[in-house]
Amino acid sequence: MANIKSQKKRILTNAKAADRNKAVKSELRTRVKNAEQAAGTADAAASLSLAVKRLDMAAAKGIIHPNAAARRKSRLMKKLAAK
């Protein structure tokens, strides 16, 4: 355990950020999975736009790299276009 006061605070704030990042990444996986499953149905456009929006938001917040968001969106679009 750290002895320095500022380091103790950093440990707490890092843990909070890790929990927040974990929740966002979990939601990303769920939204992408839902968009893939909704391919060819009536709500496909809505689920796709929500997945893209969440990817963009995660990239803007620094949770995932912007290039990773672009790559995931590209792969998602290719999968949906193929169906």
LUMDREN-60303 format. One line per 5 residues: for each residue x, z, y of N, C-alpha, C, O, CB. Coordinates in pm, 1 decimal, always signed. Glycine has a CB too. Example, Ala and Ser with C-alpha at 12.3 -4.5 7.8 and 13.67 -1.06 7.14 Angstrom:
<sites>
+1319.0 +780.0 -569.0 +1230.0 +780.0 -450.0 +1320.0 +780.0 -330.0 +1423.6 +846.5 -331.9 +1130.8 +904.6 -447.3  +1285.0 +708.0 -225.0 +1367.0 +714.0 -106.0 +1290.0 +787.0 +3.0 +1340.9 +803.9 +113.8 +1408.4 +572.5 -59.8
</sites>
This chain:
<sites>
+84.9 +0.0 -118.5 +0.0 +0.0 +0.0 +89.1 +0.0 +124.3 +195.7 +61.5 +126.1 -96.4 +123.0 +0.1  +44.0 -68.8 +225.9 +122.1 -79.1 +348.2 +121.0 +52.4 +425.2 +25.0 +129.0 +418.7 +68.8 -191.9 +435.8  +229.3 +77.0 +498.1 +238.2 +195.8 +582.0 +209.0 +165.5 +727.9 +174.3 +255.2 +804.7 +375.0 +257.9 +569.5  +222.7 +40.9 +765.7 +207.4 +1.8 +905.8 +59.4 -19.2 +936.7 -13.0 -83.6 +860.7 +288.9 -127.1 +936.8  +16.5 +36.0 +1048.9 -125.5 +34.4 +1084.7 -179.4 -107.8 +1098.5 -288.6 -137.7 +1050.3 -147.6 +110.6 +1214.6
-103.8 -194.8 +1163.8 -150.9 -331.8 +1183.4 -162.0 -406.3 +1050.2 -250.1 -490.3 +1031.8 -57.0 -407.2 +1278.2  -71.5 -374.3 +958.3 -77.0 -440.3 +828.3 -196.7 -393.1 +747.5 -256.2 -471.4 +673.3 +51.4 -415.3 +750.5  -233.2 -264.2 +761.2 -352.8 -213.5 +694.4 -476.4 -287.5 +745.5 -565.7 -321.3 +667.9 -367.6 -61.0 +717.1  -480.6 -312.1 +875.5 -593.5 -386.0 +934.0 -595.0 -530.1 +883.2 -701.3 -583.8 +852.1 -585.8 -383.9 +1088.8  -477.1 -593.2 +874.6 -469.9 -730.8 +826.5 -519.7 -740.6 +682.7 -584.4 -838.5 +645.5 -326.3 -783.7 +836.6
-489.5 -639.3 +602.0 -536.5 -639.9 +463.2 -688.5 -640.4 +459.8 -749.2 -712.5 +380.6 -481.4 -517.9 +385.9  -750.0 -559.7 +546.1 -896.8 -553.6 +550.0 -956.7 -684.3 +600.3 -1052.8 -735.0 +542.4 -942.9 -437.8 +639.0  -900.5 -739.3 +707.9 -956.1 -862.6 +762.8 -933.9 -980.4 +668.8 -1018.9 -1068.9 +659.1 -894.5 -892.2 +898.9  -819.5 -982.2 +599.3 -794.5 -1089.0 +502.1 -894.3 -1082.6 +386.5 -938.6 -1185.8 +336.2 -650.9 -1079.8 +448.1  -929.1 -961.5 +345.3 -1026.4 -946.5 +237.1 -1163.6 -996.6 +280.4 -1234.1 -1060.5 +202.3 -1035.3 -799.9 +192.6
-1201.9 -967.4 +405.8 -1330.4 -1016.6 +456.2 -1332.7 -1168.5 +462.8 -1431.2 -1231.9 +425.1 -1359.3 -958.2 +594.3  -1222.4 -1226.5 +511.6 -1214.2 -1372.2 +521.3 -1217.6 -1436.0 +383.5 -1279.5 -1540.7 +365.0 -1087.0 -1414.1 +595.4  -1151.9 -1374.0 +287.3 -1150.9 -1428.5 +151.4 -1290.6 -1428.1 +91.8 -1329.8 -1523.6 +24.7 -1055.5 -1348.6 +62.2  -1366.1 -1321.3 +115.7 -1503.8 -1315.0 +66.6 -1590.1 -1423.2 +130.9 -1670.8 -1487.8 +64.1 -1564.1 -1176.6 +93.9  -1571.7 -1441.9 +261.3 -1648.2 -1543.2 +333.6 -1613.5 -1682.3 +283.4 -1702.0 -1765.2 +261.7 -1622.2 -1533.3 +484.2
-1483.3 -1708.0 +264.8 -1439.3 -1838.7 +216.6 -1490.5 -1865.7 +75.9 -1528.5 -1978.2 +43.6 -1287.0 -1847.8 +219.4  -1491.3 -1762.3 -7.5 -1539.7 -1778.1 -144.2 -1687.1 -1816.3 -145.4 -1728.8 -1901.1 -224.2 -1517.9 -1649.5 -224.0  -1765.7 -1754.2 -58.4 -1908.3 -1784.8 -50.5 -1931.7 -1928.0 -3.8 -2018.3 -1997.6 -56.9 -1978.4 -1687.1 +43.5  -1855.1 -1971.7 +94.7 -1871.7 -2108.0 +147.1 -1831.9 -2210.7 +42.0 -1901.0 -2311.1 +24.6 -1787.8 -2127.8 +275.2  -1721.1 -2187.0 -28.5 -1677.5 -2281.2 -131.2 -1777.0 -2288.7 -246.2 -1798.8 -2395.5 -303.5 -1540.2 -2241.7 -183.9
-1836.8 -2175.7 -279.6 -1938.2 -2173.3 -384.1 -2059.4 -2255.7 -341.6 -2115.4 -2331.0 -421.3 -1979.8 -2028.5 -416.1  -2099.5 -2240.7 -214.7 -2212.7 -2318.3 -165.3 -2180.0 -2467.4 -164.4 -2266.9 -2549.7 -193.3 -2252.2 -2271.7 -24.4  -2057.0 -2502.8 -131.9 -2016.2 -2643.3 -134.1 -2035.0 -2703.3 -273.1 -2090.9 -2811.9 -288.3 -1869.8 -2657.5 -89.8  -1987.5 -2630.9 -373.7 -2001.1 -2681.2 -510.9 -2148.3 -2697.5 -547.8 -2186.2 -2795.4 -612.1 -1931.3 -2586.1 -610.8  -2230.4 -2602.3 -507.4 -2373.5 -2608.9 -538.8 -2438.6 -2728.0 -470.4 -2514.4 -2801.9 -533.2 -2444.0 -2479.3 -496.8
-2409.7 -2747.2 -342.5 -2471.6 -2858.5 -267.3 -2429.5 -2993.4 -322.9 -2511.7 -3084.6 -332.2 -2434.4 -2850.4 -118.7  -2302.3 -3007.7 -360.2 -2254.7 -3134.8 -415.0 -2320.5 -3159.9 -550.7 -2361.4 -3272.2 -580.4 -2099.6 -3134.7 -428.5  -2330.4 -3055.8 -632.3 -2394.0 -3069.2 -763.5 -2540.7 -3108.6 -748.1 -2590.0 -3194.8 -820.9 -2382.0 -2937.7 -843.2  -2610.8 -3045.4 -653.3 -2751.6 -3077.9 -630.0 -2767.8 -3222.1 -581.9 -2862.5 -3290.4 -620.7 -2812.3 -2981.1 -527.6  -2676.1 -3267.8 -498.1 -2682.8 -3405.8 -449.2 -2661.1 -3504.4 -563.1 -2727.3 -3608.1 -568.8 -2578.6 -3429.1 -338.6
-2569.1 -3473.2 -653.9 -2543.8 -3561.4 -767.6 -2664.0 -3565.2 -861.7 -2698.1 -3670.9 -914.8 -2418.6 -3515.8 -843.6  -2727.6 -3450.9 -882.1 -2843.5 -3445.1 -970.6 -2966.4 -3511.3 -909.4 -3053.5 -3559.9 -981.6 -2874.8 -3301.1 -1005.1  -2973.8 -3513.4 -776.7 -3090.2 -3569.8 -709.6 -3080.4 -3721.2 -693.4 -3171.4 -3782.7 -637.9 -3107.7 -3505.3 -574.3  -2972.7 -3782.0 -740.4 -2953.5 -3925.7 -725.6 -3069.7 -4000.5 -790.7 -3104.9 -3975.7 -906.0 -2818.8 -3969.5 -787.7  -3127.9 -4091.9 -714.8 -3237.4 -4172.9 -766.0 -3374.1 -4109.0 -750.9 -3474.0 -4168.4 -791.5 -3213.8 -4203.0 -908.7
-3381.6 -3989.5 -693.7 -3510.6 -3924.3 -673.5 -3551.5 -3935.5 -526.9 -3479.5 -3991.6 -444.4 -3504.9 -3775.9 -717.4  -3668.6 -3880.7 -497.0 -3722.1 -3891.4 -361.5 -3640.2 -3811.4 -260.3 -3625.3 -3853.8 -145.7 -3866.1 -3844.5 -359.0  -3587.8 -3697.8 -300.9 -3514.0 -3613.6 -205.8 -3362.9 -3634.7 -213.1 -3286.1 -3545.7 -176.6 -3545.7 -3467.4 -230.9  -3320.5 -3750.1 -259.4 -3177.1 -3777.4 -272.2 -3109.3 -3782.1 -135.8 -2999.7 -3728.5 -119.5 -3154.4 -3909.5 -346.3  -3172.9 -3845.0 -38.5 -3112.7 -3857.3 +94.9 -3098.0 -3721.2 +161.3 -2997.5 -3693.2 +226.7 -3197.0 -3949.7 +183.6
-3199.1 -3637.1 +143.7 -3194.4 -3504.2 +205.7 -3084.2 -3419.2 +144.1 -3010.3 -3352.4 +216.4 -3329.7 -3433.2 +191.1  -3072.2 -3420.7 +13.6 -2969.4 -3339.4 -51.5 -2829.6 -3394.3 -23.1 -2734.0 -3317.5 -12.2 -2993.9 -3333.5 -203.1  -2817.1 -3525.8 -11.0 -2688.4 -3585.5 +22.9 -2646.6 -3546.0 +164.4 -2531.9 -3507.2 +186.8 -2695.0 -3738.7 +9.8  -2738.5 -3555.7 +259.0 -2704.0 -3521.5 +396.6 -2668.7 -3374.0 +409.9 -2581.7 -3338.3 +489.4 -2819.1 -3556.1 +490.2  -2735.1 -3287.7 +333.3 -2704.0 -3145.3 +338.1 -2565.4 -3118.6 +279.4 -2490.8 -3035.9 +331.8 -2810.9 -3064.3 +262.5
-2531.1 -3187.2 +172.3 -2398.0 -3170.1 +113.5 -2289.6 -3216.5 +210.1 -2187.1 -3150.2 +225.6 -2387.3 -3247.4 -19.1  -2312.4 -3330.9 +275.3 -2215.1 -3383.4 +370.5 -2201.3 -3288.8 +489.8 -2090.9 -3265.5 +539.2 -2256.4 -3524.3 +418.0  -2313.1 -3235.2 +535.0 -2310.3 -3142.6 +647.7 -2229.5 -3017.7 +613.8 -2149.1 -2971.6 +694.8 -2452.7 -3103.8 +688.3  -2250.5 -2963.4 +494.7 -2177.7 -2843.3 +454.2 -2027.4 -2871.3 +439.7 -1944.7 -2787.2 +474.8 -2234.3 -2789.2 +322.1  -1992.9 -2989.2 +388.0 -1851.6 -3026.1 +377.5 -1788.2 -3035.7 +516.1 -1676.9 -2987.4 +537.3 -1835.9 -3159.8 +302.2
-1858.5 -3097.6 +609.5 -1806.2 -3109.6 +745.8 -1791.0 -2973.6 +812.7 -1692.9 -2949.1 +882.9 -1897.5 -3198.3 +829.6  -1888.1 -2884.9 +790.9 -1881.0 -2752.4 +849.8 -1763.8 -2672.9 +792.6 -1694.2 -2603.1 +866.3 -2011.7 -2677.5 +827.0  -1742.2 -2683.1 +663.2 -1630.8 -2611.9 +600.9 -1497.4 -2664.1 +653.3 -1404.3 -2586.5 +674.7 -1636.8 -2625.8 +448.0  -1488.2 -2794.7 +674.0 -1365.4 -2852.5 +727.7 -1344.7 -2807.9 +872.4 -1232.1 -2779.4 +913.1 -1369.5 -3006.5 +718.8  -1451.8 -2802.0 +949.3 -1441.0 -2760.6 +1089.0 -1398.3 -2614.7 +1101.4 -1326.1 -2578.3 +1194.2 -1573.8 -2782.1 +1160.5
-1442.8 -2531.7 +1008.3 -1407.8 -2389.0 +1011.8 -1270.1 -2361.2 +950.9 -1220.8 -2248.6 +958.4 -1513.5 -2307.8 +937.9  -1207.9 -2462.8 +890.7 -1076.6 -2443.7 +832.4 -1079.3 -2387.1 +691.4 -976.3 -2342.6 +640.6 -997.2 -2354.7 +919.1  -1195.4 -2388.3 +627.7 -1206.0 -2334.5 +492.3 -1148.7 -2434.3 +391.7 -1083.4 -2395.4 +294.9 -1353.3 -2301.3 +458.0  -1173.6 -2562.2 +415.3 -1107.8 -2666.7 +337.6 -1039.7 -2761.8 +435.7 -1076.6 -2767.8 +553.0 -1210.1 -2743.2 +245.4  -942.4 -2834.3 +388.3 -869.8 -2928.8 +472.5 -961.4 -3046.3 +507.5 -1041.1 -3089.2 +424.1 -740.7 -2978.6 +401.2
-950.9 -3098.3 +628.8 -1035.6 -3212.6 +666.8 -1021.9 -3333.3 +573.8 -1119.9 -3402.8 +547.2 -1002.4 -3255.2 +807.5  -900.0 -3358.1 +524.5 -881.6 -3469.6 +431.3 -951.7 -3441.9 +298.5 -1001.9 -3534.0 +234.1 -732.0 -3495.6 +407.7  -955.0 -3315.7 +257.8 -1024.4 -3278.7 +134.1 -1173.8 -3301.9 +149.6 -1239.8 -3348.0 +56.4 -996.5 -3131.2 +96.9  -1227.7 -3270.1 +267.6 -1369.7 -3293.1 +293.4 -1400.3 -3442.6 +289.8 -1500.5 -3484.4 +231.9 -1410.9 -3232.8 +429.6  -1314.3 -3522.7 +351.4 -1334.2 -3667.5 +353.1 -1327.6 -3724.7 +211.6 -1407.3 -3811.1 +175.2 -1229.1 -3735.2 +442.8
-1232.3 -3675.9 +132.1 -1218.0 -3723.4 -5.2 -1341.0 -3687.3 -87.7 -1390.5 -3769.9 -164.4 -1091.6 -3664.7 -69.7  -1390.3 -3565.8 -72.9 -1507.5 -3522.1 -149.0 -1631.7 -3601.1 -108.3 -1713.2 -3637.4 -193.1 -1531.5 -3371.6 -128.6  -1646.0 -3627.6 +21.7 -1760.4 -3707.3 +67.5 -1752.4 -3848.8 +12.4 -1853.0 -3905.3 -30.6 -1766.3 -3710.7 +221.3  -1633.5 -3905.3 +13.8 -1614.9 -4040.6 -36.5 -1650.1 -4049.5 -184.4 -1719.6 -4141.8 -226.9 -1471.4 -4086.2 -13.8  -1602.2 -3954.5 -261.6 -1631.7 -3954.9 -406.0 -1779.4 -3935.1 -433.0 -1835.6 -3995.8 -524.2 -1551.8 -3846.2 -477.2
-1842.3 -3849.4 -353.0 -1985.0 -3825.8 -368.7 -2064.3 -3953.5 -337.8 -2156.5 -3989.0 -411.2 -2030.7 -3710.5 -277.2  -2028.4 -4021.3 -230.0 -2097.6 -4146.8 -192.7 -2079.1 -4252.4 -302.8 -2173.2 -4323.9 -337.2 -2043.4 -4201.3 -55.8  -1956.7 -4261.6 -357.9 -1931.9 -4360.1 -463.5 -2015.9 -4331.3 -587.2 -2070.1 -4422.7 -649.3 -1783.8 -4361.9 -500.8  -2026.3 -4201.7 -622.6 -2107.4 -4164.9 -739.6 -2254.1 -4199.8 -719.0 -2320.3 -4251.2 -809.2 -2093.6 -4015.4 -769.2  -2303.8 -4171.5 -600.0 -2445.7 -4196.2 -573.3 -2474.8 -4345.5 -560.1 -2583.5 -4390.8 -596.2 -2489.2 -4123.0 -445.8
-2379.9 -4421.2 -509.5 -2400.0 -4566.0 -496.4 -2399.4 -4632.9 -633.5 -2464.5 -4735.6 -652.8 -2290.9 -4628.1 -406.4  -2326.8 -4575.7 -728.0 -2317.4 -4634.7 -861.2 -2445.9 -4611.2 -942.8 -2473.5 -4684.0 -1038.1 -2196.4 -4576.7 -935.5  -2522.8 -4510.3 -904.8 -2646.1 -4479.6 -982.3 -2763.6 -4559.7 -937.3 -2872.9 -4545.3 -992.1 -2680.7 -4333.3 -972.2
</sites>
